[in-house]
Amino acid sequence: SYTVPKATAKARGSEEYRILGAMFPADNQVWFFKLTGTAAALDAQQEAFDKFLASVRFDRGADELPAWDLPAGWRPSPQKAQFVDAVVLLGPDDKPLRLTVSRAGGG
């Protein structure tokens, strides 16, 4: 075994990185909402993120994407990735923050 030194934000020459997230158990799966970015960028979006999470609804079929209301300036993205059901972009068009929505089966 060996120890790998942890690179700090200061050592990397960049801002502190953070993650805002939530898990919603629904039927036989859990939905995950994850927003990543610098601490400053996420601090600016914290209130909107909380409002977004409060708007999440599971009024569709069990295997359907939940419904939600997007805050002003947030936009759905056609981007998809493996294990990601939806992507929402927010912030400036040249360097947006990415909110990913995914799910995992099980109770």
Backbone bond lengths (Angstrom), bond angles and torsions (degrees), N, CA, C in turn:
res aa  C-N    CA-C-N  psi(-1)  N-CA   C-N-CA  omega(-1)  CA-C   N-CA-C  phi
1 S - - - 1.456 - - 1.516 108.64 -
2 Y 1.322 115.51 161.62 1.452 120.21 179.44 1.529 109.05 -152.37
3 T 1.294 115.88 163.99 1.464 122.32 -179.41 1.522 108.49 -108.68
4 V 1.310 115.58 130.90 1.463 120.93 177.65 1.516 107.28 -104.76
5 P 1.332 117.36 127.12 1.463 118.48 179.56 1.529 110.75 -65.48
6 K 1.319 115.56 138.94 1.458 121.25 -179.89 1.526 109.10 -82.57
7 A 1.332 115.82 125.82 1.463 120.26 177.92 1.522 108.48 -79.65
8 T 1.299 117.08 122.27 1.466 120.76 178.36 1.518 109.41 -88.87
9 A 1.310 115.66 163.40 1.464 120.02 178.45 1.522 110.36 -58.61
10 K 1.338 116.77 -39.45 1.455 120.72 -179.97 1.532 110.33 -63.45
11 A 1.340 116.58 -41.58 1.461 120.94 179.96 1.519 111.27 -66.95
12 R 1.338 117.26 -33.16 1.462 120.46 179.44 1.522 111.80 -80.13
13 G 1.329 116.84 -11.91 1.452 120.09 -179.32 1.516 112.73 76.13
14 S 1.319 117.39 25.38 1.453 120.10 -179.35 1.520 109.50 -133.24
15 E 1.318 115.09 177.22 1.451 120.57 178.95 1.527 111.08 -75.86
16 E 1.324 114.45 164.09 1.457 120.68 176.26 1.519 109.75 -64.49
17 Y 1.320 117.12 137.35 1.460 125.15 -178.59 1.519 108.95 -99.88
18 R 1.328 117.24 138.66 1.465 121.30 -179.67 1.519 111.10 -135.40
19 I 1.326 114.48 166.28 1.460 122.25 175.05 1.528 107.82 -133.08
20 L 1.323 116.63 131.82 1.458 122.13 168.90 1.518 105.91 -108.62
21 G 1.313 117.15 135.75 1.453 118.16 -177.55 1.512 112.61 -153.13
22 A 1.321 113.83 165.98 1.456 121.38 176.91 1.518 108.45 -153.15
23 M 1.322 114.96 152.22 1.468 122.04 176.39 1.521 107.30 -124.07
24 F 1.332 115.79 133.18 1.458 122.22 178.77 1.530 109.08 -121.39
25 P 1.342 119.04 105.11 1.456 119.68 174.00 1.531 109.21 -69.78
26 A 1.323 117.12 132.50 1.464 121.76 -180.00 1.520 108.61 -148.98
27 D 1.322 117.00 123.37 1.459 122.27 -179.02 1.523 109.93 51.26
28 N 1.322 117.81 -123.27 1.465 121.46 -177.86 1.518 113.24 -103.37
29 Q 1.327 116.84 26.09 1.456 120.23 177.77 1.519 109.93 -147.58
30 V 1.312 115.37 166.33 1.455 121.86 177.20 1.519 107.37 -121.66
31 W 1.335 116.33 132.38 1.460 122.53 177.78 1.522 109.19 -97.59
32 F 1.333 116.20 135.59 1.460 122.97 -177.85 1.530 109.19 -116.35
33 F 1.317 115.70 131.25 1.464 123.03 177.62 1.522 106.79 -119.15
34 K 1.341 117.15 120.91 1.462 121.08 -174.58 1.520 110.03 -133.29
35 L 1.334 115.52 124.76 1.462 122.85 177.10 1.518 107.71 -119.00
36 T 1.323 117.59 124.84 1.462 121.64 -176.22 1.514 110.76 -122.19
37 G 1.325 115.49 151.60 1.462 120.69 177.28 1.513 110.86 164.96
38 T 1.314 116.00 -169.94 1.461 119.98 178.24 1.525 109.21 -72.31
39 A 1.314 115.71 157.19 1.466 120.58 -179.93 1.520 110.53 -58.17
40 A 1.322 117.82 -41.50 1.469 120.98 -179.33 1.527 111.39 -64.62
41 A 1.324 117.04 -42.70 1.469 120.67 -179.35 1.525 110.77 -66.73
42 L 1.329 117.27 -39.86 1.464 120.08 -179.79 1.522 111.73 -73.22
43 D 1.323 117.44 -34.85 1.465 119.75 175.61 1.526 110.37 -58.09
44 A 1.327 116.37 -39.84 1.467 121.02 -179.81 1.524 112.02 -68.07
45 Q 1.335 118.41 -22.76 1.467 122.57 -176.88 1.531 113.46 -106.45
46 Q 1.329 117.69 0.08 1.466 120.95 -174.59 1.534 112.47 -55.79
47 E 1.320 117.69 -48.48 1.476 120.77 -178.51 1.528 110.72 -63.87
48 A 1.327 117.78 -43.33 1.469 121.19 178.99 1.527 110.53 -65.23
49 F 1.329 117.47 -38.30 1.465 121.31 178.23 1.529 110.12 -62.99
50 D 1.323 116.85 -43.71 1.465 120.63 178.52 1.531 111.05 -62.34
51 K 1.330 117.34 -41.51 1.474 121.07 177.74 1.523 110.53 -64.36
52 F 1.328 115.95 -41.69 1.458 120.69 177.97 1.535 110.07 -58.74
53 L 1.332 117.10 -49.33 1.461 120.57 -179.49 1.523 111.71 -60.77
54 A 1.331 116.96 -37.18 1.465 120.84 179.15 1.525 111.65 -66.26
55 S 1.338 117.22 -21.68 1.466 120.96 -178.08 1.530 113.54 -89.75
56 V 1.340 117.91 -8.80 1.472 121.07 -176.75 1.530 109.53 -64.40
57 R 1.359 114.95 129.87 1.470 121.76 -178.30 1.523 110.11 -131.26
58 F 1.313 115.39 143.79 1.458 121.71 178.37 1.519 109.06 -112.07
59 D 1.338 115.82 57.94 1.466 120.86 -177.35 1.525 112.35 -99.86
60 R 1.318 116.85 10.18 1.463 121.95 177.61 1.520 108.66 -103.65
61 G 1.305 117.77 -173.75 1.462 121.68 178.06 1.517 112.05 -62.52
62 A 1.321 116.03 161.40 1.460 121.98 -175.83 1.528 113.12 -58.73
63 D 1.333 117.64 -32.19 1.466 120.19 -178.45 1.529 112.94 -99.29
64 E 1.313 116.93 7.84 1.462 121.10 -178.16 1.525 111.02 -93.16
65 L 1.319 114.40 154.55 1.450 121.88 174.70 1.523 109.31 -60.43
66 P 1.335 119.02 136.60 1.460 118.93 176.82 1.534 110.23 -63.12
67 A 1.314 116.04 162.22 1.469 121.31 175.57 1.525 108.35 -94.44
68 W 1.335 116.40 154.28 1.464 121.06 176.81 1.506 109.29 -159.27
69 D 1.322 115.45 166.07 1.463 122.92 175.41 1.518 107.67 -108.56
70 L 1.347 116.38 127.51 1.461 120.07 -179.84 1.527 110.49 -87.10
71 P 1.336 117.27 132.80 1.460 120.41 174.61 1.527 110.65 -64.43
72 A 1.312 116.84 162.10 1.472 122.28 178.55 1.527 109.56 -56.49
73 G 1.323 116.37 133.68 1.457 122.05 178.61 1.524 114.23 88.44
74 W 1.322 117.75 -7.46 1.466 121.30 176.37 1.520 107.52 -93.24
75 R 1.318 117.11 143.23 1.462 120.16 -176.85 1.527 110.76 -142.63
76 P 1.341 115.51 141.03 1.463 118.28 176.37 1.521 110.32 -67.16
77 S 1.298 116.65 149.35 1.457 121.70 179.66 1.521 109.60 -118.91
78 P 1.330 117.11 142.90 1.461 119.43 175.07 1.532 112.20 -75.63
79 Q 1.348 117.13 -8.04 1.458 120.93 179.88 1.521 110.13 -59.92
80 K 1.285 115.42 141.21 1.465 121.28 173.79 1.521 106.87 -140.67
81 A 1.299 115.14 158.77 1.454 121.00 175.65 1.523 107.10 -143.90
82 Q 1.291 115.41 167.34 1.457 118.58 178.74 1.525 108.83 -59.23
83 F 1.308 116.81 132.61 1.463 124.89 178.98 1.522 113.56 70.82
84 V 1.318 119.42 11.93 1.467 122.50 177.63 1.521 107.80 -115.36
85 D 1.340 116.40 123.42 1.459 121.69 -177.85 1.519 112.98 -87.92
86 A 1.328 117.58 -27.96 1.466 121.05 -179.96 1.522 109.49 -156.79
87 V 1.332 114.48 152.32 1.462 121.83 176.15 1.520 107.38 -130.63
88 V 1.322 116.05 134.71 1.460 122.29 175.84 1.518 106.71 -121.44
89 L 1.324 117.00 132.32 1.464 122.15 178.65 1.516 108.97 -104.19
90 L 1.319 116.44 143.94 1.451 120.97 176.92 1.508 109.44 -146.32
91 G 1.308 115.40 154.48 1.453 119.95 -177.99 1.512 110.68 93.34
92 P 1.330 116.29 -165.30 1.468 120.93 -174.93 1.530 112.57 -63.59
93 D 1.320 116.11 146.51 1.462 121.34 -178.58 1.521 112.80 -63.80
94 D 1.345 117.31 -30.96 1.463 119.80 -176.68 1.529 112.82 -78.45
95 K 1.343 117.99 -22.00 1.465 120.72 179.43 1.531 109.20 -152.60
96 P 1.340 116.33 68.49 1.472 118.81 -175.63 1.528 112.56 -76.84
97 L 1.320 114.01 156.50 1.458 120.31 169.03 1.518 107.09 -80.80
98 R 1.320 116.82 154.22 1.470 122.52 -177.48 1.513 110.44 -120.68
99 L 1.311 115.67 121.51 1.458 121.83 172.44 1.522 106.72 -102.05
100 T 1.324 116.80 123.56 1.462 120.03 178.44 1.524 109.44 -108.73
101 V 1.336 114.27 145.16 1.455 122.04 177.80 1.528 106.90 -122.77
102 S 1.322 116.06 123.81 1.463 120.48 -179.80 1.520 108.94 -141.70
103 R 1.323 115.83 171.65 1.454 120.55 -179.12 1.517 111.04 -140.81
104 A 1.315 113.41 157.58 1.462 120.32 175.77 1.519 107.27 -136.82
105 G 1.321 116.48 139.56 1.457 121.30 -179.11 1.519 111.99 -76.40
106 G 1.289 115.21 165.12 1.454 120.78 179.14 1.515 111.75 115.11
107 G 1.278 117.44 168.05 1.449 121.43 -178.71 1.494 112.25 -100.88
